[in-house]
Amino acid sequence: MKVIQFEDKPLAHYSYAIISGNEMALVDPARDPKPYYQLAEKHNVKIKAVFETHPHADFVSSHLQIHKETGATIYVSKLVGANYPHQAFDDGNSITIGKSTFSAINSPGHSPDSITIIAVDENNHHAMFSGDTLFIGDVGRPDLREKAGNMKAKREELAESMYHTIQNKFNHLPDTTIVYPAHGAGSLCGKNMSTDSQSTLGRERKENWAFKKLSEAQFINHILKDQPFIPSYFGFNVDINKNGAENVQSSIAKPTFQFKVDNSDFGNTVVVDVRNKDDFNKNHLPNSINIIAETDDDKFETWLGSIVKPEESFYLVIQSIDNRETMLKRVAKIGYEKQLKGLITLDAVTFEKSKELNIGEFKNHLDKYTIVDIRNKSEVEAGQVFDSAISIPLNELRDSKNEIPTDKPIVVHCAGGYRSAAGRSIISNLIEKIPVYDLGDDVTKFKKQ
């Protein structure tokens, strides 16, 4: 049995291909199935199965497309009530792929319908594909299903389920079992995940807080405390994954493209500019929002789905025609391609510019500025950078016009500079005549020791 891990860095998502004999199984595949097909061609194997550990909240899966294009059977818990062709896969169910046996363990906690996939090869090597149940160093958050579209479950009940899952469901597995989670550090599906991409069950039993000797009440209190915010697109994605997404290639072919635009009339439609901060500041369309998508380290998908609401129409300003296909695929990862009206590149016409902050002036006269801290609530609780700052998380900023004073110039900051570019652009769209500045990565000069 050979396990190949695929990583989607912006979403901190791991998916898997398991090759055994001349057959392949997939676990929690990303929106674009092409990499899995390329791997199958390389090894001359047939894709026989797609396992969905649960309906994901943070990305759109390609399980239905893969089924249609390869004939592979989709295996998912009967508790999902999936609206696509599938085979129920729950406690007691098992199948053989190549020379390996795959079985299901119902493992509720992150969601009521989560399953963990156990694979055992001919040499008795064990692997567990734990989805969003067991992470490296943590377990999945239990509070997403309260706001997950049509699939509801209370956080306290799911926290209790997670306690019993961790206490009882995996006890029969050997310490040597390799743990392959669906997410790593940076995902909003948990709060304290390791940067390691895999582990062993024995290591997790020793090091993961969830395996410590805690009472049920202590466990529930810990897991519910200080969870990150929930992006607005999470429930939207759960519903898409329950029904199965459209073919990604045909879906991303629908948005229009406008080359070298020389006018700024886009009505009330949101305009998202994905270029770097310097290019945006030099010239951008009025009322546009700067959500940077230069590299895979930029959490563009998460912030697009947090700032722009599901089904809210928007345009995308890109740097070059060379970025068109990449950005379409990034938008499609969270199912937002249907609401994307079109992509745009800008002509040499000057639209609007952003002023740079005089750091020396700001440092010497903090009292002359309104400082807006757009970090998450948990970050602010861990320590403020400026005692006088107003805290408004970035994902709430578009609805916070009345919370921002307009008697002084405004300076926006986050933790390292990425989010503040989006924050500055949003506040500039909300407030007229008052200068709005981005502190950027200079915020590190002000952090308290």
GUSEMI-563039 format. One line per 10 residues: number of its first residue (from 1); their letters; for each residue x, z, y of N, C-alpha, C. Coordinates in steps of 0.1 Angstrom, whole numbers. Atoms other than C-alpha are relative to their C-alpha. Layout:
// GUSEMI-563039
NUM = a = X/Z/Y/X/Z/Y/X/Z/Y; ...
// end
This chain:
// GUSEMI-563039
1 = mkviqfedkp = 8/0/-12/0/0/0/9/0/12; -7/1/-12/14/-11/33/-9/2/12; 9/-3/-12/-1/3/66/7/-5/12; -6/5/-12/5/-16/98/-9/6/11; 7/-6/-11/-5/2/130/1/-9/12; 1/8/-12/-16/-17/161/-3/10/11; 2/-9/-11/-14/0/195/-5/-8/12; 4/5/-13/-34/-8/226/4/11/10; -5/-10/-9/-14/11/252/-9/4/11; 8/-5/-11/-38/11/281/-11/9/-4
11 = lahysyaiis = 11/-8/5/-65/27/260/5/11/-10; -6/-9/10/-41/47/238/-8/-1/-13; 8/2/12/-60/32/209/9/-5/-12; -7/4/12/-46/28/173/-10/-6/-9; 8/6/11/-61/4/148/10/-3/-11; -8/1/12/-49/-3/113/-4/-12/-9; 2/9/11/-44/-30/87/7/6/-12; -6/-6/13/-38/-18/51/0/-12/-10; -2/11/10/-24/-44/27/3/6/-13; -2/-4/14/-26/-38/-10/-3/-12/-9
21 = gnemalvdpa = 1/12/8/-20/-66/-35/-1/-12/10; 2/12/-9/-33/-98/-19/-12/2/8; 12/-2/-8/-61/-81/0/4/10/12; -3/-8/-12/-63/-64/34/-13/7/4; 11/-8/-6/-86/-37/49/4/3/15; -3/-3/-14/-89/-30/87/-8/13/3; 7/-12/-4/-98/3/103/0/0/16; 2/-1/-14/-113/6/138/7/-11/9; -7/11/-7/-102/-29/150/-4/-1/15; 2/2/-14/-98/-37/187/-9/-12/3
31 = rdpkpyyqla = 10/11/-3/-120/-63/205/5/-14/-4; -5/13/3/-97/-92/199/5/0/-15; -5/-1/14/-93/-99/161/12/-9/-3; -11/10/2/-65/-125/166/12/7/-7; -12/-6/6/-36/-101/158/-2/3/-15; 2/-3/14/-52/-91/125/0/-13/-9; 0/13/7/-58/-127/115/15/-5/-1; -14/4/1/-22/-135/123/8/7/-10; -7/-8/10/-10/-107/101/-5/-4/-14; 5/5/13/-33/-119/73/7/-13/-4
41 = ekhnvkikav = -7/13/2/-18/-154/76/15/2/-4; -14/-3/3/17/-140/76/3/5/-14; -1/-5/13/12/-121/44/-8/-7/-11; 9/8/9/-12/-146/28/-9/9/-8; 9/-9/6/-38/-120/22/-14/-2/5; 14/2/-4/-76/-120/24/-6/13/6; 6/-11/-7/-94/-96/48/-14/3/-8; 12/-3/8/-120/-78/25/-9/10/6; 8/-11/-4/-131/-48/44/3/4/15; -2/-6/-13/-136/-34/79/-6/14/0
51 = fethphadfv = 5/-14/0/-140/4/82/-1/4/15; 3/-5/-13/-156/18/113/-2/15/-1; 1/-15/2/-150/56/115/-12/6/8; 12/-4/-8/-178/59/141/-2/-10/11; 2/9/-12/-193/40/171/8/5/11; -9/-4/-10/-165/42/196/-5/0/14; 4/-1/-14/-170/52/232/9/-7/10; -10/5/-11/-138/40/249/4/-14/-2; -3/14/1/-135/5/235/-10/-7/-8; 9/8/8/-155/-23/220/8/-5/-13
61 = sshlqihket = -6/5/13/-147/-31/183/-4/-14/-3; 2/14/5/-145/-65/167/-6/-1/-14; 5/0/14/-161/-55/134/-10/-10/-3; 11/10/3/-191/-78/136/6/-14/1; -6/13/-1/-170/-108/147/9/-2/-12; -9/2/11/-145/-102/119/-9/-2/-13; 9/3/11/-174/-100/94/-5/-14/0; 5/14/-1/-188/-133/106/10/-10/-3; -10/10/1/-155/-151/106/8/1/-13; -8/-2/12/-140/-137/74/-8/3/-12
71 = gatiyvsklv = 8/-5/12/-168/-125/52/2/14/-4; -4/-14/3/-153/-90/52/-13/9/1; 11/-10/-1/-178/-62/45/3/11/10; -2/-11/-9/-182/-36/72/-5/13/-7; 4/-13/6/-183/0/59/-1/10/12; 3/-10/-11/-198/27/82/-9/10/-6; 10/-10/5/-217/59/77/-14/-4/2; 14/3/-1/-254/56/70/-6/7/12; 5/-8/-11/-258/82/98/0/-8/13; -1/8/-12/-249/56/124/-13/-8/3
81 = ganyphqafd = 11/9/-2/-280/35/118/4/-13/6; -6/13/-6/-260/4/125/-9/-11/-1; 9/12/-1/-278/-27/136/7/-13/-3; -7/12/4/-254/-51/120/1/1/-15; -2/-1/15/-248/-61/83/11/9/-4; -10/-10/4/-230/-33/66/-3/6/-13; 2/-8/12/-225/-11/36/2/14/4; -1/-14/-3/-231/26/39/12/6/-7; -12/-6/6/-199/46/33/1/14/4; 1/-14/-3/-203/83/31/6/8/-12
91 = dgnsitigks = -5/-9/11/-193/113/9/-3/-5/-14; 2/4/13/-189/102/-27/1/-15/-2; -1/15/1/-186/64/-19/15/-3/0; -14/5/1/-154/46/-28/0/-15/-4; -2/14/3/-142/10/-31/15/-3/-3; -13/3/3/-111/-7/-44/4/-13/8; -6/12/-7/-90/-31/-22/14/-2/-5; -13/2/6/-61/-46/-40/2/10/-11; -3/-11/10/-45/-18/-59/-2/14/5; 2/-13/-7/-57/10/-36/-15/3/0
101 = tfsainspgh = 13/-5/-1/-88/31/-36/-3/6/14; 4/-6/-13/-106/39/-4/-13/8/-2; 12/-8/1/-131/67/-1/-4/6/14; 5/-5/-12/-152/83/26/-1/15/0; 4/-14/-2/-154/119/39/-8/1/13; 8/-3/-12/-182/127/63/7/11/8; -8/-10/-8/-163/145/91/-6/1/14; 6/-1/-13/-187/153/120/7/10/9; -6/-9/-10/-175/169/152/2/-7/13; -1/9/-12/-165/142/176/-13/-7/2
111 = spdsitiiav = 13/6/0/-197/125/167/-7/5/-13; 7/-4/12/-224/134/141/2/-10/-12; -1/11/10/-217/101/122/14/-4/-3; -14/4/2/-179/102/120/3/1/-15; -6/-1/13/-162/95/87/15/-2/1; -14/2/2/-126/98/77/3/-8/-13; -3/9/11/-112/71/54/12/5/-7; -11/-4/8/-89/82/26/4/-12/-9; -5/11/9/-67/56/9/11/5/-9; -9/-5/10/-48/63/-23/5/-13/-8
121 = dennhhamfs = -5/12/7/-25/36/-38/4/3/-15; -3/-2/15/-12/31/-74/10/10/-3; -10/-10/2/16/55/-68/-4/14/5; 6/-13/-5/-7/83/-56/4/4/14; -3/-3/-14/4/80/-20/-13/1/7; 12/-3/-8/-23/94/3/1/-4/15; 1/2/-15/-33/82/38/-14/3/4; 13/-3/-5/-61/94/59/-1/-7/14; 2/6/-13/-75/73/88/-12/8/6; 8/-11/-5/-91/101/108/-9/-4/12
131 = gdtlfigdvg = 8/4/-11/-107/81/136/2/9/12; -1/-9/-11/-115/105/165/-3/14/-4; 1/-14/6/-118/136/142/12/7/2; -12/-7/0/-83/146/137/11/-8/7; -11/6/-7/-56/137/162/13/7/-3; -13/-6/2/-19/145/162/1/11/11; 0/-11/-9/-19/180/177/-13/4/6; 13/-3/-6/-56/181/186/-11/-5/-9; 11/7/7/-91/171/174/-8/-6/11; 8/7/-9/-117/149/190/-9/9/8
141 = rpdlrekagn = 9/-7/-9/-138/161/219/-14/-1/-5; 14/1/5/-174/170/210/-11/-2/10; 10/1/-11/-191/164/243/-4/-13/5; 3/13/-5/-194/127/245/-14/-5/-3; 13/5/4/-226/122/227/-12/5/8; 10/-5/-8/-246/141/252/-3/-11/11; 1/10/-10/-241/111/275/3/-14/-6; -4/12/8/-237/83/249/-12/-9/-2; 11/10/2/-266/59/256/-11/5/-8; 11/-4/8/-292/61/230/3/9/-12
151 = mkakreelae = -4/-8/12/-272/82/205/4/14/5; -2/-14/-6/-276/119/216/4/10/-11; -3/-12/8/-261/151/202/6/10/9; -5/-11/-9/-254/185/218/14/3/-3; -14/-3/1/-218/194/224/2/13/-8; -2/-13/7/-222/230/210/-2/-3/-15; 2/3/14/-236/216/177/11/-8/-6; -12/8/5/-208/191/174/12/8/-1; -12/-9/1/-182/217/182/-1/9/-12; 2/-8/12/-196/238/154/3/-8/-12
161 = smyhtiqnkf = -3/9/11/-195/208/131/14/-3/-2; -14/3/1/-159/201/140/7/12/-6; -6/-12/6/-150/237/131/-1/-1/-16; 2/0/15/-165/233/96/7/-12/-6; -8/12/5/-149/198/92/14/4/-2; -15/-3/1/-114/211/99/2/11/-10; -2/-11/10/-120/243/78/-2/-5/-14; 5/2/14/-135/226/47/2/-14/-5; 1/14/5/-134/188/46/13/-6/-6; -12/6/4/-97/181/40/9/9/-9
171 = nhlpdttivy = -8/-9/8/-86/210/18/5/-5/-13; -4/5/12/-83/190/-13/11/-10/1; -10/10/-2/-58/166/2/14/6/1; -14/-6/0/-20/171/-3/6/0/14; -7/-1/-12/3/181/25/7/-13/4; -7/13/-2/20/147/21/-8/-11/5; 9/11/-5/-11/128/32/4/-4/14; -4/5/-13/-1/107/62/-13/-2/8; 12/0/-9/-25/111/91/2/-11/10; 0/12/-10/-33/79/111/-13/2/9
181 = pahgagslcg = 12/-2/-9/-56/87/141/-3/-13/7; 4/11/-8/-75/63/163/5/0/14; -5/-1/-14/-60/76/195/13/9/1; -12/-8/-3/-28/91/209/-1/5/15; -1/-5/-14/-17/107/242/-4/-10/10; 5/9/-10/-34/93/272/-15/-4/-2; 14/3/2/-68/88/256/-9/11/5; 10/-10/-5/-99/106/271/-9/5/-11; 8/-5/11/-113/112/236/5/14/-5; -6/-13/3/-92/144/234/7/5/12
191 = knmstdsqst = -7/-5/-12/-72/166/257/14/4/-1; -14/-4/2/-39/176/242/7/-7/-11; -6/8/11/-28/148/219/15/-2/2; -15/2/0/8/143/209/3/-15/3; -5/14/-2/28/112/218/3/-6/-13; -3/6/13/35/108/181/-12/-8/-5; 10/9/4/16/80/165/-5/3/-14; 4/-4/14/13/95/130/6/14/-3; -5/-13/4/19/128/112/-3/1/-15; 5/-4/13/13/145/79/-10/11/1
201 = lgrerkenwa = 10/-10/0/-15/167/70/6/14/-1; -8/-12/1/10/194/61/5/5/14; -5/-3/-14/25/193/96/-12/4/9; 12/-4/-8/-10/194/112/-5/14/-4; 4/-13/5/-19/224/91/8/11/6; -9/-10/-6/11/242/105/0/0/15; -2/1/-14/11/230/141/-12/-3/9; 12/3/-8/-23/218/152/-9/12/2; 8/-12/-4/-43/245/170/-13/1/-8; 13/0/7/-75/235/151/1/6/-14
211 = fkklseaqfi = -2/-6/13/-60/247/118/4/15/0; -4/-14/-1/-51/281/131/-12/9/-5; 10/-9/5/-70/312/119/-9/5/12; 9/-3/-11/-97/312/146/-14/3/-6; 15/-2/4/-133/325/143/-7/-13/5; 8/11/-5/-160/299/148/-2/0/15; 2/-2/-15/-167/313/183/12/-3/8; -13/3/-7/-130/311/193/3/-15/0; -2/14/1/-128/276/180/-9/-8/10; 10/7/-9/-159/264/199/4/2/14
221 = nhilkdqpfi = -4/-3/-14/-148/281/231/12/-8/4; -12/8/-3/-114/264/229/-2/-15/1; 2/15/0/-126/229/221/-9/-4/12; 8/4/-12/-152/229/249/6/2/13; -6/-3/-12/-129/242/275/9/-11/5; -10/9/-7/-111/219/300/0/-14/-5; 0/14/4/-122/186/285/1/-9/12; -1/9/-11/-114/156/307/-14/-5/4; 13/6/-4/-142/138/326/-4/-11/-9; 6/10/9/-164/113/308/-2/-13/9
231 = psyfgfnvdi = 3/13/-8/-161/77/322/-14/-5/-2; 14/4/1/-194/61/329/-2/-11/-10; 2/10/10/-188/33/304/0/5/-14; -1/-5/13/-185/55/274/-13/-1/-8; 12/2/6/-221/56/265/-4/-14/-2; 2/14/0/-224/19/272/7/-6/-12; -8/5/11/-197/12/246/-5/5/-14; 6/-5/13/-213/34/219/-11/-9/-4; 11/9/4/-244/13/221/4/-14/-4; -5/14/4/-225/-20/220/5/1/-14
241 = nkngaenvqs = -6/-1/13/-206/-8/189/-10/3/-11; 11/-3/10/-238/4/172/-7/-13/-4; 7/13/2/-252/-31/176/10/-11/-5; -10/10/3/-220/-51/172/2/-9/12; -3/8/-12/-203/-70/200/0/-15/-3; 0/14/2/-205/-107/206/15/-5/-2; -13/7/1/-176/-131/198/8/1/13; -7/-2/-12/-149/-123/223/4/-13/7; -4/12/-6/-137/-158/228/-11/-7/8; 11/6/-7/-171/-172/237/-5/8/11
251 = siakptfqfk = 5/-9/-10/-180/-142/257/9/0/13; -9/1/-11/-149/-144/280/0/-13/7; 0/14/-6/-155/-181/286/-10/-2/10; 12/1/-9/-186/-174/307/3/3/15; -2/-3/-15/-172/-159/340/6/-12/6; -5/11/-8/-164/-185/367/14/3/5; -14/-1/-6/-130/-191/383/0/-7/13; -2/7/-13/-123/-198/420/15/1/4; -14/1/-2/-88/-209/429/3/-1/15; -5/-1/-14/-72/-200/463/-12/0/10
261 = vdnsdfgntv = 12/-3/-8/-104/-186/479/5/2/15; -4/-1/-15/-103/-189/518/-12/6/8; 11/-7/-7/-136/-170/525/-2/13/-6; 2/-14/5/-147/-134/521/-15/3/-2; 14/-3/1/-184/-138/516/-4/1/-15; 4/-3/13/-192/-122/483/-12/9/-1; 13/-8/0/-224/-104/494/3/15/-2; -2/-14/3/-228/-69/481/6/2/-14; -7/-1/13/-210/-76/448/13/7/1; -13/-7/0/-181/-53/440/11/-10/-2
271 = vvdvrnkddf = -12/8/2/-147/-69/443/11/9/-4; -11/-8/6/-119/-54/421/12/-9/1; -12/7/-2/-84/-65/431/10/7/-10; -9/-5/10/-59/-60/402/15/-1/3; -14/2/-4/-27/-69/421/7/13/3; -7/-12/-3/0/-44/428/-3/4/14; 4/-6/-13/-3/-21/458/6/-7/12; -7/7/-11/22/-39/480/-7/-13/4; 7/13/-3/4/-73/476/-14/3/5; 14/-3/-5/-30/-57/481/1/5/15
281 = nknhlpnsin = -1/-5/-14/-18/-39/513/3/-11/10; -4/11/-9/-4/-71/527/-12/-9/4; 12/9/-2/-37/-90/523/-10/2/-11; 11/-2/10/-70/-83/505/-13/-3/6; 13/3/-5/-106/-92/507/-7/13/5; 7/-12/-6/-128/-68/528/-8/7/-11; 8/-8/9/-144/-40/508/4/-1/-15; -5/1/14/-123/-47/477/6/14/-5; -6/-12/6/-111/-19/453/12/-4/-8; -13/3/6/-75/-19/442/2/8/-13
291 = iiaetdddkf = -3/-7/13/-74/-10/405/11/-8/-7; -12/8/4/-39/-21/395/1/-3/-15; -2/4/14/-33/-40/362/12/-8/-2; -13/7/1/3/-50/364/6/0/-14; -7/-2/13/15/-36/330/-9/7/-9; 8/-7/10/2/-21/298/0/15/3; 0/-14/-3/11/13/313/-11/4/10; 11/-2/-9/-16/9/339/-13/2/-7; 13/-3/7/-49/24/327/-11/-7/7; 10/8/-7/-69/-4/342/-13/1/-7
301 = etwlgsivkp = 13/0/7/-96/-5/315/-7/13/2; 6/-13/-2/-103/32/318/-6/2/14; 4/-2/-14/-105/32/356/-11/-11/4; 10/9/-2/-125/0/357/-14/5/-5; 12/-5/6/-151/16/334/-4/14/6; 3/-12/-7/-150/48/355/-5/-2/14; 3/3/-14/-153/33/390/-12/-10/1; 11/10/1/-176/3/382/-9/4/-11; 10/-5/9/-208/13/365/-3/-11/-10; 4/10/10/-220/-4/333/-11/-9/5
311 = eesfylviqs = 10/10/-4/-239/-36/340/0/-3/15; -2/3/-14/-228/-35/377/8/-13/2; -7/12/-1/-217/-70/387/12/2/9; -12/-1/-8/-182/-75/401/8/-13/-2; -10/11/0/-155/-101/409/13/6/-3; -13/-5/3/-119/-98/399/10/-9/7; -11/7/-7/-90/-108/422/12/2/-8; -13/-1/8/-59/-117/402/11/-7/8; -12/5/-7/-24/-126/413/2/-15/-2; -3/14/3/-22/-160/396/-8/-5/-11
321 = idnretmlkr = 8/6/11/-39/-184/372/7/4/-13; -7/-4/12/-13/-172/347/-6/14/-5; 6/-13/3/-31/-138/347/-14/-1/-5; 14/1/2/-65/-152/340/-4/4/-14; 4/-3/13/-67/-150/302/3/15/-4; -3/-14/3/-50/-116/300/-10/9/6; 10/-9/-6/-74/-100/325/-14/-2/-6; 13/1/7/-104/-115/308/-1/8/-13; -1/-7/12/-93/-99/276/0/15/3; 0/-15/-3/-87/-65/293/-13/4/4
331 = vakigyekql = 13/-4/-3/-121/-65/308/-9/0/-12; 8/0/12/-136/-74/275/2/11/-10; -3/-11/8/-120/-45/258/-11/11/1; 11/-10/-2/-147/-23/273/-14/-6/2; 13/6/-1/-175/-48/272/-5/-4/13; 4/2/-14/-175/-55/309/0/-15/3; -1/14/-3/-171/-93/306/-14/-6/4; 13/5/-3/-209/-99/308/-4/2/15; 3/-3/-13/-211/-83/342/10/-6/10; -10/7/-8/-180/-101/355/-5/-13/5
341 = kglitldavt = 6/12/-5/-193/-128/378/11/-11/1; -10/10/-1/-159/-145/383/13/6/3; -13/-3/-4/-122/-144/388/5/-8/12; -3/6/-13/-105/-152/421/15/1/2; -13/-1/-7/-71/-161/435/-1/-2/14; 1/1/-14/-65/-158/472/9/-11/6; -8/9/-8/-54/-185/496/9/7/10; -9/-6/-10/-28/-179/523/-6/6/12; 8/-6/-11/-55/-169/547/1/15/0; -1/-15/-2/-51/-134/561/-15/6/1
351 = fekskelnig = 13/-6/0/-82/-113/553/1/14/7; -2/-13/-6/-74/-76/558/14/6/-5; -12/-6/4/-42/-55/557/-2/15/0; 0/-14/0/-36/-18/550/12/6/7; -12/-6/-7/-14/4/572/7/10/-9; -8/-9/8/14/24/557/1/14/8; 0/-14/-5/16/62/562/15/3/5; -12/-5/-5/44/76/584/3/13/-7; -2/-12/8/57/101/559/5/12/8; -6/-10/-8/78/120/584/-11/7/9
361 = efknhldkyt = 11/-5/-8/48/124/608/-10/8/-8; 10/-7/8/25/134/580/6/14/-4; -6/-12/5/50/160/566/1/11/11; -2/-9/-11/55/176/601/-14/5/6; 13/-3/-6/18/176/610/-12/-1/-10; 10/0/10/-3/182/579/-14/3/6; 13/-4/-5/-30/198/600/-7/-11/8; 6/11/-7/-37/165/618/-6/-10/-9; 6/10/10/-49/148/586/-10/7/-9; 8/-4/11/-77/152/562/6/-5/-13
371 = ivdirnksev = -6/4/13/-62/152/527/-10/1/-11; 10/1/11/-83/141/498/8/-1/-13; -7/-1/13/-70/150/463/-10/-6/-10; 9/7/9/-85/125/438/3/2/-15; -3/-4/14/-71/141/406/-12/5/-7; 11/-6/8/-93/153/378/-1/15/3; 2/-15/-3/-108/188/381/10/8/-7; -9/-8/8/-86/201/353/14/0/6; -13/1/-7/-55/189/372/1/9/12; 1/-9/-12/-66/206/404/0/14/-3
381 = eagqvfdsai = 0/-14/4/-73/238/386/14/5/-5; -13/-3/4/-38/237/372/10/3/12; -8/-2/-12/-24/237/408/-2/-11/10; 2/10/-11/-30/221/442/13/-4/6; -12/5/-7/-4/200/459/-1/5/15; 3/-4/-14/-19/208/494/-11/10/0; 10/-11/0/-38/240/500/-12/-4/8; 11/4/-9/-60/223/526/-8/-12/-5; 5/12/5/-69/193/504/-15/2/-4; 13/1/6/-105/183/496/1/-6/-13
391 = siplnelrds = -1/5/13/-109/177/459/-13/-8/-3; 10/9/4/-130/147/449/6/-9/-11; -6/8/10/-121/131/415/-3/-15/2; 1/15/-3/-116/93/416/-12/-6/-6; 12/6/6/-144/86/393/-13/3/7; 11/-4/-8/-168/103/417/0/-5/15; -3/2/-14/-154/89/449/-10/-10/7; 9/9/-6/-178/60/455/-13/6/4; 13/-7/-3/-207/84/457/2/12/9; -4/-12/-7/-189/109/480/2/-1/15
401 = kneiptdkpi = -2/3/-14/-192/95/515/-2/12/9; 4/-12/-8/-209/126/529/9/12/-1; -9/-11/3/-182/149/515/13/-1/8; -13/3/-6/-153/133/535/-2/1/16; 0/-1/-15/-148/145/572/6/-13/6; -5/12/-7/-142/117/597/6/3/14; -6/-4/-13/-126/136/626/15/-2/0; -14/2/0/-90/129/615/3/-11/-9; -5/10/10/-70/102/597/0/7/-14; 2/-5/14/-74/105/559/12/-4/-8
411 = vvhcaggyrs = -11/3/9/-45/107/534/-5/3/-14; 4/-2/14/-53/102/497/12/2/-9; -11/-2/9/-32/115/469/-5/2/-14; 3/-3/14/-32/117/431/12/8/-6; -11/-7/6/-5/130/407/13/-8/1; -12/8/0/19/101/407/0/-13/8; 0/12/-9/7/72/429/-9/-11/-5; 8/11/5/-13/49/406/-15/1/4; 14/-2/-3/-48/63/412/-3/0/15; 3/-1/-14/-44/68/449/-1/-13/7
421 = aagrsiisnl = 2/13/-5/-42/31/455/-15/-4/-1; 15/2/1/-78/28/442/-7/9/9; 7/-10/-8/-88/60/460/0/-4/15; -1/5/-14/-75/47/494/-10/-11/3; 8/12/-2/-93/14/490/-15/4/0; 14/-4/1/-126/31/480/-4/7/13; 4/-7/-12/-126/55/510/0/-9/12; 0/10/-12/-117/27/534/-13/-8/0; 12/8/0/-148/9/522/-12/9/4; 11/-9/-3/-169/40/528/0/4/15
431 = iekipvydlg = -2/-6/-13/-156/51/562/5/-11/10; -4/10/-10/-153/29/593/8/7/11; -8/-4/-12/-128/33/622/10/11/-2; -10/-11/2/-109/62/607/11/-6/-9; -11/5/9/-74/52/593/0/8/-13; -1/-6/14/-71/59/555/13/-5/-6; -14/3/5/-36/61/540/1/5/-14; -4/-3/14/-22/62/505/13/7/0; -13/-8/1/4/89/499/9/-6/-11; -7/6/10/14/70/468/9/9/-8
441 = ddvtkfkkq = -9/-8/8/44/82/448/8/10/8; -6/-10/-9/56/102/478/-6/14/-2; 6/-13/3/33/129/465/10/9/-7; -9/-8/8/61/140/442/10/9/10; -8/-8/-10/80/152/474/-6/12/5; 8/-12/-6/53/177/482/-4/10/-11; 4/-9/11/47/192/447/7/13/1; -6/-13/-1/52/229/446/8/3/-13; -9/-4/11/80/242/424/-5/12/-8
// end
